[in-house]
Amino acid sequence: MEYLIIAAVSIWAVEIFLKLPVRESVNDLWRVSQKALHTVSSPHISDHWKEKVMLVYAKKSFASTLKLAGLILVFVVLVLIPVFVVDYFKLTDQSVFLQLSTAKGLIVSTIVAMCYFWIRGRLAK
């Protein structure tokens, strides 16, 4: 029964991750990093303008990082809610959270999530 709940939580986690705008946040951070790298390495831009532009890029990078951290926090909270609900109502013999924390639980969860993601991608075509 615990492994069935672990599988359900893994599928839930994949769906939540795909619904959150994580890719857009990572792309924003990557874009800002590329612009900053181009600015720093360009010999045609004066040091004065590099200082001004790098401050703007640092602010954008910080904002993107905070957004990404917030998305990760939301993801973790949304994934753990069903786990704690099952544990609260004692629907299984063992704690699902503790079961997920073991090496065996992590392996099962990872395999289920990868298989579900692969199957979902094949069926979506």
N, C-alpha and C positions, 0 to 999 in steps of 0.2 A: 504494500500500500504506500509506503514511504517513497518508493521509486516512481510510482505513478504520479504522486504529488510533485516530486522533483522534476519529472518530465513536464508536467503542466506548468510549473513555475518557469522552467527553461523556455518553453514556447511563449509564455507570457512575456518574458524578458526580451526575446527576439522581436516580438511584435511592438513592444514599447520602444525599443531601440530604433526600429525602423520608422516609427511614427515621429520621433523627436527629430528636430532639425540639426542633428549632430554634424552631418556632412557639410551643410552650409557654414556652420561655425568653424569647422576645421579648414574649409576652403578660404574663408575670410582671413583667418589667422595666417594661412599659407601665403595668400596674396599680399598681405601687409609685410610679411617677412621677406618676400621676394622684392617688393618695392624698396624696402630698407636696404637690402643687400645690394641692389642695383645703384641706389643713391650713394652708398658708402664707397662702392668700388669704382664709381665714375670719376675720371680725372677732369671731366668738363664742368663739374659742379664745384663751386667755391666752398671752402670750409664754412664760411658764414651761412650760406644757404643750407648746407648739410646739417648744421646745428639746428636751424629752424625746422627743417623738414623732419629730422629724426625725432624731435619732440612730438610732432603730430603723429608720426608712425608709432612711437612708444605708447601714446595714449590709445591709439586704435588697437594696438597689440594687447594692451592691458585690458581693454574693454572686451575684446574677443576671447581672451583667456578667462575672464570672469564669466562670460556667457557660457563658455564651454564647461567650466567648473559647475555652474548652476545647472546645466543640463545633465551632467553626470550625477549631481546630487538628487535631482528629480528622478532620474532613472533608478538610482539605488533605492530611494524611498518607495517608488511605485512597485518595484520588484519585491521588496521586503514586506509590503503590506499583506499580501495573501499568505506569506509564510507565517507572519505573526498572528494572523487571524486563525489559521489552522492550529498553530501551537496554543493559542488562547483557549480555543474550544476543545482542545485535547482530542482531535479527530484521529490521531495516530498514536501508536504506543510510544514511539520515540519522538523527540523534538525534530521537526523538519529543519529548523535552523541549524541545529547541531549536526544533523545528517548531511546537510549541504556543506557544512564546514569541514567534513572529513575528506580525505584524499579520494576515497571511492565515490562520495557524493559529488565532488567537483568534477571528477572524470565523467561520471554519468551525465551530469548537467551539461558539460561541454560537448559531449558526443551528441546528446539529444538536440542541443541548440544548433550545432553544425549541420546535423542531418535535416532538421526542420528548415533551416535557412536554405540549404541546397534544394530540398524538395519544393519549397515555396518559390524559389527562383525559377525552377523548371516548370512549375504549373502556371506561373504568371505570364509565360511567353505565349 
